[in-house]
C-alpha cells in the first residue's frame, strides 16, 4: 500500500516562506544598484534632451517594475519613490 507523504506543519511552511522571502529580498537588493542606475540614466537623458517616446516607455517600465518588486519585498518607501518616478515619466 502507498503511504501518503507527511503533511508539513504550519511552522515548517512558515519557515519556508520566510526563507524564500529572505532569498528574494537578497537577490533584489543585489540587483538594486544596477536597476537604479538604468533609471537614473534615463532621467538624465530626459532632462538633457527631448526624450524619444521609447525612452519614456522604458523608464516607465523600469520604474513600474521597481515599484512592484520593492513593495513585494517590503520596501514600501522605495516602492513609493518608484511610483513617483513612473508617474513623472508620463
C-alpha positions, 0 to 999 in steps of 0.5 A: 500500500502507498503511504501518503507523504507527511503533511508539513506543519504550519511552522515548517511552511512558515519557515519556508516562506520566510526563507524564500522571502529572505532569498528574494529580498537578497537577490533584489537588493543585489540587483538594486544598484544596477536597476537604479542606475538604468533609471537614473540614466534615463532621467538624465537623458530626459532632462538633457534632451527631448526624450524619444517616446521609447525612452519614456516607455522604458523608464516607465517600465523600469520604474513600474517594475521597481515599484512592484518588486520593492513593495513585494519585498517590503520596501514600501518607501522605495516602492513609493519613490518608484511610483513617483518616478513612473508617474513623472515619466508620463 
